[in-house]
Amino acid sequence: MATNRSRRLRKKLCVDEFQELGFELTLNFKADLSDQTLDAFVDQFLDQAIAGNGLDYVGGEDYGLVCLAKRGSVNEEQRAAVEAWLKGRDELQNYEISPLLDVWYPENPINQA
């Protein structure tokens, strides 16, 4: 694609100053969890850790992408809040949270503000 894009096109493509950041999340649950416990965890996770921090989650119960619920980028404080919520959970064997990345073009580096 051309590198000389109009502001309108950069916004539409979510590139350059309109880059949107999020992070990937992998959850590994304990093997002995009941379906009810797993469902309760997912409901609490989506309500407290995700929606409670103005975020949105796209994926399944064990892997997904966390992004801002509106147009824009997740910040480090929101990422840390999700991580802090996950640390206190007994249902998880472990979890992995990626560094912030471009949610539209993950192969692109993060723009420095």
Stockholm file with secondary structure:
# STOCKHOLM 1.0

chainA/1-113         MATNRSRRLRKKLCVDEFQELGFELTLNFKADLSDQTLDAFVDQFLDQAIAGNGLDYVGGEDYGLVCLAKRGSVNEEQRAAVEAWLKGRDELQNYEISPLLDVWYPENPINQA
#=GR chainA/1-113 SS CCSCCCHHHHHHHTCGGGCCEEEEEEEEECTTCCHHHHHHHHHHIIIIIIGGGTEEEEECSSEEEEEESSSSCCCHHHHHHHHHHHHTCTTEEEEEECCCEESSCTTSCCCCC
#=GC SS_cons         CCSCCCHHHHHHHTCGGGCCEEEEEEEEECTTCCHHHHHHHHHHIIIIIIGGGTEEEEECSSEEEEEESSSSCCCHHHHHHHHHHHHTCTTEEEEEECCCEESSCTTSCCCCC
//
